[in-house]
Amino acid sequence: KELHALIDRLRAAADEASNIYTDFSITVDEEREAFDNMPESLQQSEKGEAASEGLNTLDSALDMLDTVMDDLNQIADNIQETLD
């Protein structure tokens, strides 16, 4: 019974991570679009390079969040298999 509750919590956490991923992804896309709309001279300035590095960091964070979602679901699946 407790393991089933844990599975449910893991699945809920994965769903919440998915919702966060979606919102975060939209924000990153908006930031990328703002960067892409900067004049090239500004993109190549110190401010533009910092913005580009920030976008790379945000992309890495999205990748990590995607991994977390997969890991949470995998953990839930593994626990479920032990119960079947």
C-alpha positions as CSV (number, residue, x, y, z in Angstrom):
1,K,0.0,0.0,0.0
2,E,2.8,2.4,0.9
3,L,4.7,1.6,-2.3
4,H,1.6,2.4,-4.4
5,A,1.3,5.7,-2.7
6,L,5.0,6.4,-3.4
7,I,4.5,5.5,-7.1
8,D,1.6,7.9,-7.2
9,R,3.8,10.6,-5.7
10,L,6.6,9.9,-8.1
11,R,4.2,10.1,-11.1
12,A,2.7,13.4,-9.7
13,A,6.2,14.8,-9.3
14,A,7.0,13.8,-12.9
15,D,3.8,15.5,-14.1
16,E,4.7,18.7,-12.2
17,A,8.2,18.6,-13.6
18,S,6.6,18.3,-17.1
19,N,4.5,21.4,-16.4
20,I,7.5,23.3,-15.2
21,Y,9.4,22.1,-18.3
22,T,6.7,23.4,-20.6
23,D,6.5,26.8,-18.9
24,F,10.3,27.1,-18.7
25,S,10.7,26.1,-22.3
26,I,8.3,28.8,-23.4
27,T,10.3,31.4,-21.4
28,V,13.6,30.2,-22.9
29,D,12.1,30.4,-26.4
30,E,11.0,34.0,-25.7
31,E,14.5,34.9,-24.4
32,R,16.1,33.3,-27.5
33,E,13.7,35.2,-29.8
34,A,14.6,38.4,-28.0
35,F,18.3,37.6,-28.5
36,D,17.8,36.7,-32.1
37,N,16.1,40.0,-32.7
38,M,19.0,42.0,-31.3
39,P,21.2,43.8,-33.8
40,E,24.2,41.7,-34.7
41,S,26.5,44.3,-33.2
42,L,24.7,44.0,-29.9
43,Q,24.8,40.2,-30.0
44,Q,28.5,40.4,-30.4
45,S,29.0,42.9,-27.6
46,E,29.8,41.9,-24.0
47,K,26.1,42.2,-23.1
48,G,25.2,39.9,-26.1
49,E,27.8,37.4,-25.2
50,A,26.5,37.3,-21.6
51,A,23.0,36.8,-22.9
52,S,24.2,33.9,-25.2
53,E,25.9,32.2,-22.3
54,G,22.8,32.6,-20.2
55,L,20.8,31.0,-23.0
56,N,23.2,28.1,-23.0
57,T,22.8,27.7,-19.3
58,L,19.0,27.7,-19.6
59,D,19.2,25.1,-22.3
60,S,21.3,22.9,-20.0
61,A,18.8,23.4,-17.2
62,L,16.0,22.3,-19.6
63,D,18.0,19.2,-20.5
64,M,18.5,18.4,-16.8
65,L,14.8,18.9,-16.1
66,D,14.0,16.5,-18.9
67,T,16.3,13.9,-17.4
68,V,14.6,14.4,-14.0
69,M,11.2,13.7,-15.5
70,D,12.5,10.6,-17.2
71,D,14.2,9.4,-14.0
72,L,11.1,9.9,-11.9
73,N,9.0,7.9,-14.3
74,Q,11.6,5.2,-14.5
75,I,11.8,4.9,-10.7
76,A,8.0,4.6,-10.6
77,D,8.1,2.0,-13.3
78,N,10.8,0.0,-11.5
79,I,8.9,0.0,-8.2
80,Q,5.7,-1.0,-10.1
81,E,7.5,-3.9,-11.7
82,T,8.5,-5.2,-8.2
83,L,4.9,-5.2,-7.2
84,D,3.6,-7.0,-10.3
